[in-house]
Amino acid sequence: MNHLATLDHLITDIGAIRVTASIQGVLQVDLPGKSYKPKADLKDASPSQALQNANAAMAQILEYLAGKRLSFNLPIDWTLIKPFQKQVLEVTQFIPFGESLTYGQIAAKLGKPSASRAVGGALGRNPMPIIIPCHRVVAANGNLTGFSATDGILTKQWLLELEGHKIVAQKLV
């Protein structure tokens, strides 16, 4: 049985955050929004390693949101990720703070230049937003497209502005 630890943090500039981790690493980051009400702060029987992974992830996310962290140093549990999505997320994971790529650029890095829509689909199912910074991926014309968190594009815009990007009319300029 793979024990999990789930932690909720309710007060951030982008609303509530929930982190779920296993013994292997971070499994999921949910951004359920400002109106989210947790059922409990900790769920499931949690071996200490799963709880340590969840606590480390939450601490690093909060540091990032406070402008005190530029990158993440966390173990990731890839067991539930399909192979193509894992390839997309691994490229996305290393987009540096303050930089961005387009869906097409990621597809090209994967050696599949015509797969930009598939890249978008894989990022739309990113189970670990912020840690795997899919907010740093934009359309070829700079438009902010798709972000699965509550308040979607507004959250994506807030995260990009936190990193120093200028956004006008939901477009990276």
Buried (B, 14 or more C-beta within 10 A) or exposed (E): EEBBBBBBBBEBEBBBBBBBBBBBBBBBBBBBBEEBEBEEEBBBEBBEBBBBBBBBBBBBBBEBBEEEBEEBEBBBBBEEBEEBBBBBBBBBBEBEBEEBBBBBBBBBBBEBEEBBEBBBBBBEEBBBBBBBBBBBBBBEEBEBBBBBBBBBBBBBBBBBEBBEBEBEEBBBE
